[in-house]
Amino acid sequence: MAADSPAAGASPSAGKPEPMVIEAPVAVTATDEGNILAAPLRAVASVPVEDTRFEFDSSFLLPDATRSLERVAPLHQRFAFAPVTLFGHADRVGDETYNKKLSGRRVRSVYATLVRKTDIWEELYQNPLGADNWQGRPVQYMLELLGHDPGPIDGAIGDKTKKAVKEFQTASGLPATGNLNPSTRQALFAAYMDAICTGSDGQPFKLAPADFLGHGQDPDGKADYQGCSEFNPIFVPSKQQEKDFSAPSRKNQRDYANAPNRRVTLFFIDPASEVVVGDWPCPKATEGTAGCHKRFWSDGDNRLKPADLPRRQRETHDTYACRFYERLALTAEPGELDAVRPGEVRARWSKLEVKPVHNSTFPPATPPTDAIPEDCKVELLVDTQGVADGTAARIEILNAQSGAGVSEGALDNLEVRGDKVVAPDTGERPQWTFEAKQGPWEEWDKPLFYMVAHVGDSQGESPHDLGTEEDLLRVCPVLVTISDAIADTPAGGGLTTRDEMYEIGDIEKSDPARGIYSIPFNQANVPTALWGSVIRNSYAYHQTSHGDVRCRIDGAQFKPNAAGNAPTVCPNDASHTGRSVLFIGDTPIGDAETSDVTAVPSVPRYLVYINTCVAGWEPSFANAFLARGTRNVIAFQMYIPDDDAREMARQFYRKWTQVFRCDPEKIPEVFYSVSPPFVGSMKPVLFGDGAAGAGADGADVADALGALA
Amino acid sequence: MPEQRKVQPGEHLTGIAEELGLPDTKTILSKSADSLSKRPHPEMLNPGETLTVPDLEPLKFTLATGKRHKLTIQRPKAKLRVTFDTFQGKATAATDAEVTPEGKPAEKQSLDSGKLEMKIAPACAQALVKVKSPDDKRPDVHWRLKLGFLVRSESDEGALARLRNLGYYRAVARDADPRERRAAIEEFQFDQGLTLSGTLDDDTKKKIEEIYGC
């Protein structure tokens, strides 16, 4: 049966858009029966700009927003006539009026970027709201991305930041005063917007106000953009989680769990949907929440309340309180596929994001099991039409960038049954999992894959248009943070390792496609295999806990030297040698454990950051990682003050994950840029590529390696 | 003996009257053993319902011989009445349409506040109405109308079809999505000031019939 035409709004050629075709049953009359016909409201596509593209608790768009914004250009080209409308969302922390304002600020921030209205950013800059203050870190992020090093991204506008401002002013033809005056801000905002809002060709991309649903007519953006306050979360925690999160010491954990809810969503509206702007139901970004409540589902208030189980919109379809938003959002979901034609071999992935293999579920099972969790498996859906059962089939997996097959990435000896390609032993669709050897999964280089299916003499490929990235499989780089949770003490009272772990996880999660596993270990004894199952196939690993130096002969804890800042001597025999370890519970983990290829099937690929005392005291631990292929290890030679340890980690991850998108080549640069203030208190050490004198002002940090041993 | 006739999809009273050679629907309405005449919209029939067609007596004429007589046979007249709106319940900005009834040439029609009213052959089962967008950035909408296929509003199917025609939700193929259906019902209830229930209760169906026009 004919339905709405699938291509409505599309415009392959110039001129008027293709007509929308709607089939409708109507009444015929001899007297007065009438009919009313209206084209429905629907979206043809949507782009999420996730929370993690924003600086934490702020409306400032991080450099990484590029990855969301670059998806807009191809859709705008494909649906040239489809007007755009933006929805901002906040999480449930704080009251709804504040959240309405915050979601409004976020959506204005994105709108301003898309249309290059620097005056909106200026207004956000001039008027901080709570923690949403553009006058500190945002300025440093902008300078950093534009190639002017502002020093640590800490919100303090010091000499180094002023020097960067001067550099920017000179480069922009402005008087080099070092003051961030209005004309400098305007130029900075404009340059930064051009840098983060690009098409897939990397060139600046922008929309016109007339491309929006309200045509840019209303100064406050009626129908162009709006804030949904906290009313349309995509995740609602369970009652128990809500209770757990309510403790002040769990603030970071709560914020981490709520991250998906803080976002901006961009919808392309079908141009056949005739919208009368004045009747658009959403209040403006600057208005209160009354208009939102009117559009709630009849059970809208309940939808926002925690229930016995955590709920996700994608699975339970019951977390949006606003009926109107849900109505619009569900029209943007992908529809059913057309039937496969005779002779056609159609190949698709069962999902578009997959994690590389980890041995265990998260949180990890004790002992770890061999079962591969669901998030690591992807089914290869290959369909045919009219092909005889038993016909031989083969599937190859290829990297979409290079077109090269991945190592050991072929499934042979498959066959057709019931017009599906199946594995003969199970009769089910074949499954695939990614291991380290099938990498690399470089973040900045988009680890995207497609497949080629050979069935008899025919073949079919899954889509691999890099312009749209639609239907490509992405292998999500997994970043692991581990804390020794039994070493936890309340915030402000020494180590708060779990809290730190969640904070780092939150910073790392600047790309939502990254798999971030933050694992608090509560056991006194952790089998090496359990640790190994957690770090297997990971991209980077951050550890927060105790570290130590232990005797290789008798396992005793080394005593500090006279200065009290490093352990040097075995208490039992001064001739014994020691080794650097980190601690999870009572378990020391060092070189021997890292080298155990059975318990630790693979080590983190690019970075191990051991944020503990003295685990960088001598190089055996780091070398064990390097020997197995980890690119860099960061550790410390001294007993480290908690505040310094946390601050350097924050500084490191803000730059490495948010500005440089986890580019491993940038690890030394970022290390040497953030570590100098901490040399005196912690002696940070970088092992691996680019270490030992490679960076100018931090050279002594790496050169000190071994000097204390 | 009166004939029992099972209504087929797409049939309506005027069409049946024509098929039976009647001048209009009055004979069926007045002589039907059913309670057709008590219905607010007796034109509309549901497929599968049974209609009692009364016995028809032949018309008798007494005419003088040796003269010419002109006999005019009255046939039922059917109309298509449609208002084209926005999904927000306002008249469309479009002013021009082109209507192609099945088997007939296209004819231009102008829309006054979105209203289209035209005669149609009672047996005509399909018509294509192209509503021209006055704005080059917006597409035309091509309505493939299935005449007489709208069922009565007492059924969920009939009520939902009206909500869909009113623009509250999308394609036929999507009728199965319970979220979209519930959103459509609650949006309608909200727009009409009814209690939000998300279900097609009698008040809601009655209101849908009233707003839709049959």
Chai-1 contact restraints between the chains, C-beta under 6 A:
chainA,res_idxA,chainB,res_idxB,connection_type,confidence,min_distance_angstrom,max_distance_angstrom,comment,restraint_id
A,M1,B,V172,contact,1.0,0.0,6.0,A-B,restraint_1
A,A3,B,A171,contact,1.0,0.0,6.0,A-B,restraint_2
A,A3,B,V172,contact,1.0,0.0,6.0,A-B,restraint_3
A,A3,B,A173,contact,1.0,0.0,6.0,A-B,restraint_4
A,D4,B,R170,contact,1.0,0.0,6.0,A-B,restraint_5
A,D4,B,A171,contact,1.0,0.0,6.0,A-B,restraint_6
A,K16,B,D136,contact,1.0,0.0,6.0,A-B,restraint_7
A,P17,B,P139,contact,1.0,0.0,6.0,A-B,restraint_8
A,P19,B,P139,contact,1.0,0.0,6.0,A-B,restraint_9
A,P19,B,D140,contact,1.0,0.0,6.0,A-B,restraint_10
A,P19,B,H142,contact,1.0,0.0,6.0,A-B,restraint_11
A,M20,B,P139,contact,1.0,0.0,6.0,A-B,restraint_12
A,M20,B,V141,contact,1.0,0.0,6.0,A-B,restraint_13
A,V21,B,H142,contact,1.0,0.0,6.0,A-B,restraint_14
A,I22,B,W143,contact,1.0,0.0,6.0,A-B,restraint_15
A,E23,B,R144,contact,1.0,0.0,6.0,A-B,restraint_16
A,A24,B,W143,contact,1.0,0.0,6.0,A-B,restraint_17
A,A24,B,L145,contact,1.0,0.0,6.0,A-B,restraint_18
A,A24,B,N165,contact,1.0,0.0,6.0,A-B,restraint_19
A,P25,B,K146,contact,1.0,0.0,6.0,A-B,restraint_20
A,P25,B,F149,contact,1.0,0.0,6.0,A-B,restraint_21
A,P25,B,L150,contact,1.0,0.0,6.0,A-B,restraint_22
A,P25,B,A161,contact,1.0,0.0,6.0,A-B,restraint_23
A,V26,B,L145,contact,1.0,0.0,6.0,A-B,restraint_24
A,V26,B,L150,contact,1.0,0.0,6.0,A-B,restraint_25
A,A27,B,M44,contact,1.0,0.0,6.0,A-B,restraint_26
A,A27,B,L150,contact,1.0,0.0,6.0,A-B,restraint_27
A,A27,B,C214,contact,1.0,0.0,6.0,A-B,restraint_28
A,V28,B,H12,contact,1.0,0.0,6.0,A-B,restraint_29
A,V28,B,A78,contact,1.0,0.0,6.0,A-B,restraint_30
A,V28,B,L147,contact,1.0,0.0,6.0,A-B,restraint_31
A,V28,B,G148,contact,1.0,0.0,6.0,A-B,restraint_32
A,T29,B,E43,contact,1.0,0.0,6.0,A-B,restraint_33
A,T29,B,K79,contact,1.0,0.0,6.0,A-B,restraint_34
A,T29,B,R81,contact,1.0,0.0,6.0,A-B,restraint_35
A,A30,B,T14,contact,1.0,0.0,6.0,A-B,restraint_36
A,A30,B,T25,contact,1.0,0.0,6.0,A-B,restraint_37
A,E33,B,H41,contact,1.0,0.0,6.0,A-B,restraint_38
A,E33,B,E43,contact,1.0,0.0,6.0,A-B,restraint_39
A,E33,B,C214,contact,1.0,0.0,6.0,A-B,restraint_40
A,G34,B,R81,contact,1.0,0.0,6.0,A-B,restraint_41
A,G34,B,G213,contact,1.0,0.0,6.0,A-B,restraint_42
A,N35,B,V82,contact,1.0,0.0,6.0,A-B,restraint_43
A,I36,B,T83,contact,1.0,0.0,6.0,A-B,restraint_44
A,I36,B,D85,contact,1.0,0.0,6.0,A-B,restraint_45
A,I36,B,L166,contact,1.0,0.0,6.0,A-B,restraint_46
A,I36,B,Y212,contact,1.0,0.0,6.0,A-B,restraint_47
A,L37,B,V82,contact,1.0,0.0,6.0,A-B,restraint_48
A,L37,B,F84,contact,1.0,0.0,6.0,A-B,restraint_49
A,L37,B,W143,contact,1.0,0.0,6.0,A-B,restraint_50
A,L37,B,N165,contact,1.0,0.0,6.0,A-B,restraint_51
A,A38,B,D85,contact,1.0,0.0,6.0,A-B,restraint_52
A,A38,B,T86,contact,1.0,0.0,6.0,A-B,restraint_53
A,A38,B,F87,contact,1.0,0.0,6.0,A-B,restraint_54
A,A38,B,L166,contact,1.0,0.0,6.0,A-B,restraint_55
A,A38,B,G167,contact,1.0,0.0,6.0,A-B,restraint_56
A,A39,B,V141,contact,1.0,0.0,6.0,A-B,restraint_57
A,P40,B,F87,contact,1.0,0.0,6.0,A-B,restraint_58
A,P40,B,G167,contact,1.0,0.0,6.0,A-B,restraint_59
A,P40,B,Y169,contact,1.0,0.0,6.0,A-B,restraint_60
A,P40,B,R170,contact,1.0,0.0,6.0,A-B,restraint_61
A,L41,B,F87,contact,1.0,0.0,6.0,A-B,restraint_62
A,R42,B,R170,contact,1.0,0.0,6.0,A-B,restraint_63
A,F81,B,K137,contact,1.0,0.0,6.0,A-B,restraint_64
A,P271,B,R138,contact,1.0,0.0,6.0,A-B,restraint_65
A,P271,B,P139,contact,1.0,0.0,6.0,A-B,restraint_66
A,A272,B,P139,contact,1.0,0.0,6.0,A-B,restraint_67
A,A272,B,V141,contact,1.0,0.0,6.0,A-B,restraint_68
A,E274,B,T86,contact,1.0,0.0,6.0,A-B,restraint_69
A,E274,B,T92,contact,1.0,0.0,6.0,A-B,restraint_70
A,V276,B,T86,contact,1.0,0.0,6.0,A-B,restraint_71
A,V276,B,Q88,contact,1.0,0.0,6.0,A-B,restraint_72
A,V276,B,K90,contact,1.0,0.0,6.0,A-B,restraint_73
A,D279,B,Q88,contact,1.0,0.0,6.0,A-B,restraint_74
A,S298,B,L196,contact,1.0,0.0,6.0,A-B,restraint_75
A,S298,B,G198,contact,1.0,0.0,6.0,A-B,restraint_76
A,H317,B,R179,contact,1.0,0.0,6.0,A-B,restraint_77
A,R323,B,A183,contact,1.0,0.0,6.0,A-B,restraint_78
A,R323,B,E186,contact,1.0,0.0,6.0,A-B,restraint_79
A,R327,B,A183,contact,1.0,0.0,6.0,A-B,restraint_80
A,L330,B,R179,contact,1.0,0.0,6.0,A-B,restraint_81
A,L330,B,E180,contact,1.0,0.0,6.0,A-B,restraint_82
